[in-house]
């Protein structure tokens, strides 16, 4: 049961609460309000910690993350190609030894000639032609891009078109298409390779 009290009595109770250090329910807690203000000011003026810079090891990996075509490469079928140093105009030459062939004659090394685009990010596109004249009448054209994965491994992603010799009125199916992924083989001999910048 709620009883009505006079204004004088209410004023007296408020004074008594103030003297005794207690607050009535209708009074605002100044400490709570002040705490909220401080929290808001701290959030507004809080500075985020700067992110640490790359470690020396990370800097070295970043500096050597450019994909370079020069060297010996091997695809998933075991075919190998040796790319000589890329010239200043982007042209290059080399040799290709395929691991698979439908030709009747024994497999021989075949010359390759191509060109790459100079890319500032170090992952250039390129293309080259392989002439199988040493043991076949066919020609293959490769096009692709040189990538560096998150582990620093260089990969050549390529697509190719192989054209076999055919008669003018019977060339249906004379062109085949496929995909090859090449990875680097370390070293410097014909069965091994080395990057032109000296990094294995």
Secondary structure, 3 states (H helix, E strand, C coil): CCCCCCHHHHHHHHHHHHHCCCCCCCCCCHHHHHHHHHHHHHHHHCCCCCCCCCCHHHHHHHHCCCCCCCEEEEECCCCEEEECCCCCCCEEEEEEECCCCCCCCCCCCEEEEEEECCCCCCCCEEEEEEECCCCCCCEEEEEEEEEECCCCCEEEEEEEEEECCCCCCCCCCCEEEEEEEEEEECCCCCCCCCCCCCCC
